[in-house]
């Protein structure tokens, strides 16, 4: 992700990049790089946590 950010900043010009630009450019690539199994496990952990504090 760091390399993608650097490449984006080089292409656009270091002084012309905002955090919002980086987020919009990098988010889809970041989400795609996380395996579905990891996403499913994290969702299950979040659900379990929320269920435990809702008592």
C-alpha positions, 0 to 999 in steps of 0.5 A: 500500500505504501508503494501504491501511495508513493507511485500515485504521489509521483504521478500526480505531483507531490504537492498536488496530492491530498489525503482524500485523493490517496484514499479514493485511489488506494481504497479499492486496491486495498480492499481487493488485496484482503482475502475473503476468508479474512474479511469473513473472520473479521466480520464474525469477530465483530458480531461476536464482540457486539453480541457480548456487549449487548447483554 
